[in-house]
């Protein structure tokens, strides 16, 4: 039986996507019911810089989707996002030592009591596993007995001001934000299978303003990062290098873009309107920027000590992953197998959304259906705790910073 309707808004740097669907819980498929898309204005590298312009773009996408006053899940990215792994340990003082949902919630709350900067707040606490009285490898502790319980978790935080600005831009349009979801987590929900995560895999979501990184080991999220460079930079580089308007550069990129300059004839020409451009020179420009992004991704995975622990390699998604030769270049720079992925397990009017650039939007539907609009019950290492981040942000600004 299908769940109730779920809604998501991918507030990207180059486009806004509003999407409505429902999950067929029996088959595990998302049915996309409607989608609206609009050019994005008022954002830079995933962060709102003009509230009114951003709200107008969001409103256009919402109108095209047909949303009306519903709770929505909103993707968040940007260079203000940071993450780290931590461990918290509590003694279980229950009479029969059985671990309850309430006890797991206390572990989550403990993980949130971390020293962050003045403007930072925890967005996600993602359990990676539990240790019960020294026994490791526990994914779901509820119902088991233990005196000493340790939760290993991946914690994602973001700038309070950036979160608030995102909430304002969306809620100015008459919808209620139920959850803010880190974009690579949403994309992973739509693009990765459980066996991929169990074996070990990385996801590179190459969006318009940022490239988001997520790595999974033994089925659990172990590393996330946000690289503040995306597909918009490719177009800007072309515009500068060819001395042409940005719109023309974007059109050339989409029509002829390649990041493998060695494979492009040095005298080959491409045409846009009544002008011709050297295809090899274009490719050199795009390849330089692609290598930079991939080298940042490599450094990120190396810093987390996970790059050599991912037998499934790396999955590329997002609009910039569609540039010709991107998977081959990723294999060269990252030193692992690479492939491009589109949202899986989608039914309904599927053709428009089964493209890499809609991975985050479709993933927001999976995320909403999997975790619910309110604080979810613990789902073990596969679940994600949101706390009341949305209400908390509003509370911080109504009554000042909470102590």
KETI-993093 format. One line per 10 residues: number of its first residue (from 1); for each residue x, y, z of C-alpha. Coordinates in nm, 3 decimals. Each point is the difference from the previous one (the first is absolute). Layout:
NUM> X,Y,Z | ...
% end
This chain:
1> 0.000,0.000,0.000 | 0.142,0.342,-0.094 | 0.084,0.258,0.264 | -0.154,0.344,0.021 | 0.125,0.269,-0.233 | 0.353,0.135,0.049 | 0.149,0.320,-0.135 | 0.348,0.136,-0.063 | 0.170,0.316,-0.123 | 0.354,-0.006,-0.136
11> 0.116,0.360,0.037 | 0.299,-0.003,-0.232 | 0.234,0.268,-0.128 | -0.111,-0.034,-0.362 | -0.353,-0.144,0.031 | -0.278,-0.055,0.253 | -0.189,-0.330,-0.018 | -0.325,-0.057,0.191 | -0.122,-0.360,-0.001 | -0.293,-0.197,0.138
21> -0.033,-0.376,0.022 | -0.078,-0.300,0.213 | 0.190,-0.312,0.094 | -0.127,-0.347,-0.083 | 0.119,-0.154,0.327 | -0.062,-0.354,-0.122 | 0.228,0.032,-0.303 | 0.222,0.278,0.129 | -0.068,0.217,-0.305 | -0.067,0.374,-0.011
31> -0.285,0.112,-0.221 | 0.057,0.355,-0.121 | -0.337,0.174,-0.029 | 0.105,0.350,-0.101 | 0.310,0.212,-0.042 | 0.064,0.370,-0.056 | 0.327,0.162,-0.099 | 0.117,0.361,-0.018 | 0.332,0.180,-0.059 | 0.169,0.084,0.329
41> 0.072,0.358,0.102 | 0.130,0.138,0.326 | 0.235,-0.288,0.083 | 0.377,-0.030,-0.020 | 0.181,-0.329,0.054 | -0.306,-0.148,0.166 | -0.056,0.291,0.242 | -0.284,0.255,-0.013 | 0.141,0.349,-0.065 | -0.322,0.173,-0.108
51> -0.310,-0.110,0.193 | -0.258,0.158,-0.229 | 0.157,-0.128,-0.322 | 0.039,-0.349,0.147 | -0.359,-0.002,0.126 | -0.132,0.105,-0.342 | 0.189,-0.289,-0.163 | -0.128,-0.247,0.259 | -0.355,0.131,-0.045 | 0.021,-0.053,-0.376
61> 0.106,-0.364,0.046 | -0.268,-0.059,0.265 | -0.266,0.146,-0.227 | 0.112,-0.221,-0.289 | -0.014,-0.306,0.228 | -0.341,0.088,0.141 | 0.102,-0.004,0.368 | -0.227,0.180,0.245 | 0.089,0.055,0.368 | 0.152,-0.345,0.053
71> 0.295,-0.106,0.220 | 0.311,-0.030,-0.217 | 0.348,-0.145,0.031 | 0.265,0.242,-0.120 | 0.349,-0.088,-0.120 | 0.288,0.197,0.150 | 0.360,0.037,-0.118 | 0.263,0.272,-0.009 | 0.350,0.064,0.126 | -0.136,0.067,0.352
81> -0.070,-0.373,0.045 | 0.250,-0.199,0.208 | 0.002,-0.352,0.139 | 0.196,-0.236,0.222 | -0.024,-0.341,0.167 | -0.045,-0.032,0.375 | -0.078,-0.251,0.275 | -0.228,0.042,0.300 | -0.036,-0.245,0.288 | -0.271,-0.029,0.264
91> -0.070,-0.248,0.279 | -0.336,-0.172,-0.022 | -0.156,0.018,0.347 | -0.322,-0.176,-0.099 | -0.114,-0.279,0.230 | 0.030,-0.282,-0.256 | 0.275,0.170,-0.210 | -0.218,-0.007,-0.313 | 0.082,0.289,-0.234 | -0.306,0.209,-0.081
101> -0.083,0.255,-0.269 | 0.022,0.262,0.273 | 0.353,-0.106,0.091 | 0.111,0.019,-0.365 | -0.150,0.349,-0.015 | 0.218,0.095,0.299 | 0.307,-0.114,-0.193 | -0.109,0.222,-0.287 | -0.048,0.296,0.233 | 0.343,-0.060,0.150
111> 0.156,0.005,-0.348 | -0.160,0.340,-0.056 | 0.169,0.150,0.309 | 0.315,0.070,-0.194 | 0.212,0.311,0.005 | -0.078,0.184,-0.322 | 0.068,0.356,-0.102 | -0.246,0.277,0.087 | -0.181,-0.026,-0.335 | -0.004,-0.381,-0.038
121> -0.279,-0.245,0.073 | -0.029,-0.376,-0.043 | -0.214,-0.098,-0.301 | 0.036,-0.379,0.004 | 0.122,-0.265,0.240 | 0.040,-0.318,-0.208 | 0.076,-0.312,0.208 | 0.277,-0.214,-0.150 | -0.025,-0.285,0.249 | -0.021,-0.086,0.369
131> 0.228,-0.175,0.249 | -0.184,-0.188,0.276 | 0.216,-0.095,0.300 | 0.300,-0.025,-0.233 | -0.178,-0.195,-0.273 | 0.028,0.180,-0.334 | -0.195,-0.016,-0.324 | -0.347,0.074,0.141 | -0.221,0.189,-0.245 | -0.330,0.006,0.191
141> 0.040,0.000,0.380 | -0.365,0.042,0.102 | -0.122,-0.312,0.181 | 0.350,-0.127,0.077 | 0.147,-0.001,0.351 | 0.319,0.182,0.101 | 0.133,0.208,0.287 | 0.251,0.211,-0.195 | -0.115,0.128,-0.339 | 0.215,0.192,-0.248
151> -0.140,0.161,-0.313 | 0.237,0.078,-0.285 | -0.150,0.273,-0.214 | 0.063,0.234,-0.290 | -0.098,0.354,0.094 | -0.085,0.266,-0.259 | -0.020,0.365,0.099 | -0.072,0.323,-0.184 | 0.003,0.375,0.049 | -0.306,0.117,0.191
161> -0.032,0.311,-0.216 | 0.009,-0.201,-0.324 | -0.259,-0.247,0.129 | -0.225,0.289,0.107 | 0.032,0.172,-0.338 | -0.095,-0.323,-0.179 | -0.305,-0.047,0.225 | -0.111,0.357,-0.065 | 0.034,-0.028,-0.378 | -0.213,-0.316,-0.008
171> -0.261,0.088,0.262 | -0.051,0.343,-0.161 | -0.178,-0.207,-0.268 | -0.270,-0.132,0.232 | 0.134,-0.349,0.067 | 0.134,-0.137,0.329 | 0.352,-0.143,0.021 | -0.019,-0.334,0.182 | 0.365,-0.101,-0.034 | 0.323,0.132,-0.144
181> 0.195,-0.283,-0.160 | 0.364,0.000,-0.102 | -0.011,-0.029,-0.378 | 0.249,-0.289,-0.044 | -0.206,-0.204,0.249 | -0.309,0.060,-0.211 | 0.185,-0.085,-0.322 | 0.132,-0.320,0.159 | -0.356,-0.105,0.084 | -0.100,0.016,-0.366
191> 0.320,-0.126,-0.165 | 0.162,-0.260,0.226 | -0.118,-0.349,0.083 | 0.045,-0.154,0.343 | 0.260,-0.245,-0.131 | 0.204,0.294,-0.136 | 0.014,0.157,0.346 | 0.076,-0.331,0.168 | 0.297,-0.067,-0.228 | 0.138,0.354,0.021
201> -0.069,0.280,-0.248 | 0.038,0.375,-0.051 | -0.254,0.236,-0.153 | 0.103,0.318,-0.182 | -0.301,0.226,-0.063 | 0.119,0.261,-0.251 | -0.260,0.275,0.027 | -0.010,0.352,-0.136 | 0.166,0.181,0.290 | 0.162,-0.276,0.204
211> 0.133,-0.354,-0.033 | -0.115,-0.210,0.295 | 0.187,-0.306,0.125 | -0.135,-0.292,0.204 | 0.176,-0.328,0.082 | -0.156,-0.315,0.143 | 0.180,-0.289,0.173 | -0.170,-0.317,0.123 | -0.337,0.152,-0.076 | 0.050,0.315,0.208
221> 0.075,0.359,-0.095 | 0.357,0.070,0.106 | 0.103,0.319,-0.180 | -0.163,0.306,-0.158 | 0.148,0.313,-0.150 | -0.106,0.296,-0.214 | 0.233,0.133,-0.270 | -0.104,0.358,-0.092 | 0.040,-0.053,-0.375 | -0.259,-0.136,-0.242
231> -0.136,0.010,-0.352 | -0.047,0.376,0.007 | 0.379,0.039,0.013 | 0.037,-0.197,-0.325 | -0.225,0.247,-0.179 | 0.171,0.302,0.157 | 0.342,-0.133,-0.105 | -0.120,-0.049,-0.357 | -0.150,0.348,-0.011 | 0.327,0.152,0.121
241> 0.225,-0.213,-0.220 | -0.203,0.049,-0.318 | -0.099,0.360,0.083 | -0.369,-0.069,-0.057 | -0.320,0.055,0.203 | -0.071,-0.246,0.280 | -0.316,-0.127,-0.171 | 0.194,-0.091,-0.314 | 0.265,-0.174,0.210 | -0.268,-0.203,0.177
251> -0.150,-0.103,-0.335 | 0.342,-0.105,-0.135 | 0.072,-0.198,0.317 | -0.327,-0.189,-0.015 | 0.023,-0.070,-0.371 | 0.368,-0.076,-0.051 | 0.165,-0.013,0.344 | 0.278,-0.256,0.052 | 0.258,-0.029,0.279 | 0.239,-0.222,-0.201
261> 0.197,0.246,-0.213 | 0.235,-0.273,-0.129 | -0.296,-0.163,-0.171 | -0.103,0.318,-0.184 | 0.163,0.087,-0.333 | 0.213,0.313,0.032 | -0.157,0.156,-0.310 | -0.360,-0.113,0.054 | -0.257,0.279,0.013 | -0.347,0.024,0.150
271> -0.270,0.247,-0.094 | -0.243,0.210,0.198 | -0.224,0.230,-0.203 | 0.230,0.152,-0.262 | 0.329,-0.036,0.190 | 0.252,-0.284,0.014 | 0.217,-0.096,0.299 | 0.302,-0.225,0.040 | -0.128,-0.319,0.163 | 0.340,-0.101,0.140
281> 0.051,0.336,0.171 | -0.346,-0.028,0.154 | 0.082,-0.347,0.124 | 0.325,0.117,0.155 | -0.188,0.265,0.198 | -0.260,-0.251,0.122 | 0.259,-0.267,0.080 | 0.203,0.238,0.214 | -0.300,0.079,0.218 | -0.116,-0.364,0.013
291> 0.344,-0.112,0.116 | -0.005,0.264,0.272 | -0.335,-0.124,0.134 | 0.107,-0.365,-0.014 | 0.332,0.075,0.169 | -0.187,0.173,0.283 | -0.221,-0.309,0.027 | 0.306,-0.224,0.010 | 0.155,0.211,0.276 | -0.327,-0.010,0.193
301> -0.020,-0.381,-0.016 | 0.370,-0.034,0.084 | -0.033,0.230,0.300 | -0.282,-0.221,0.128 | 0.217,-0.311,-0.067 | -0.272,-0.169,-0.203 | 0.106,0.026,-0.366 | 0.168,-0.340,0.000 | -0.290,-0.165,0.185 | -0.266,0.040,-0.270
311> -0.013,-0.312,-0.222 | -0.316,0.125,-0.176 | 0.190,0.312,-0.107 | -0.170,0.334,-0.052 | -0.341,0.088,-0.139 | -0.035,0.333,-0.180 | -0.330,0.182,-0.013 | -0.125,0.356,-0.040 | -0.015,0.202,-0.322 | 0.377,0.055,-0.037
321> 0.059,-0.376,0.000 | -0.155,-0.008,-0.349 | 0.301,0.169,-0.162 | 0.155,-0.238,-0.250 | 0.294,-0.191,0.147 | -0.073,0.081,0.366 | -0.007,-0.363,0.115 | 0.327,-0.079,-0.178 | 0.167,0.306,0.153 | -0.137,-0.089,0.343
331> 0.153,-0.346,-0.025 | 0.335,0.152,-0.092 | 0.007,0.266,0.273 | -0.167,-0.194,0.282 | 0.166,-0.332,-0.078 | -0.321,-0.203,0.028 | -0.285,-0.127,-0.213 | -0.253,0.267,-0.096 | -0.348,0.000,-0.147 | -0.283,0.247,-0.048
341> -0.328,-0.065,0.179 | -0.358,0.116,-0.039 | -0.286,-0.030,0.253 | -0.100,-0.367,0.035 | -0.325,-0.171,0.087 | -0.215,0.283,-0.140 | -0.338,-0.057,-0.160 | -0.273,0.224,-0.131 | 0.100,0.271,-0.244 | 0.362,-0.112,0.030
351> 0.179,0.125,-0.310 | 0.042,0.364,0.112 | 0.150,-0.092,0.339 | 0.219,-0.295,-0.097 | 0.296,0.229,-0.059 | 0.300,0.076,0.225 | -0.105,0.362,0.050 | -0.314,-0.115,0.183 | 0.172,-0.240,0.242 | -0.037,0.235,0.298
361> -0.365,0.085,-0.071 | -0.107,-0.365,-0.031 | 0.215,-0.089,0.301 | -0.190,0.251,0.212 | -0.316,-0.204,-0.060 | 0.173,-0.321,0.110 | 0.140,0.182,0.301 | -0.341,0.136,0.101 | -0.164,-0.339,-0.034 | 0.280,-0.177,0.186
371> 0.043,0.243,0.288 | -0.337,0.171,0.027 | -0.072,0.372,0.026 | 0.047,0.014,0.377 | 0.273,-0.132,0.223 | 0.027,-0.366,-0.096 | 0.024,-0.295,0.228 | 0.345,-0.152,0.016 | 0.075,-0.218,-0.298 | 0.340,-0.116,0.112
381> 0.311,0.071,-0.203 | -0.206,0.033,-0.316 | -0.217,0.278,0.138 | 0.066,0.370,0.033 | -0.095,0.224,0.290 | -0.105,0.354,-0.080 | -0.099,0.118,0.344 | -0.224,0.301,-0.038 | 0.247,0.199,-0.208 | -0.267,0.197,-0.185
391> -0.201,0.096,0.308 | 0.323,0.056,0.192 | 0.130,0.246,-0.258 | -0.325,0.194,0.018 | 0.021,-0.008,0.381 | 0.357,0.128,0.000 | -0.107,0.302,-0.202 | -0.318,0.062,0.199 | 0.163,-0.008,0.340 | 0.371,0.035,-0.065
401> 0.253,-0.277,0.013 | -0.090,-0.291,0.223 | 0.244,-0.082,0.272
% end
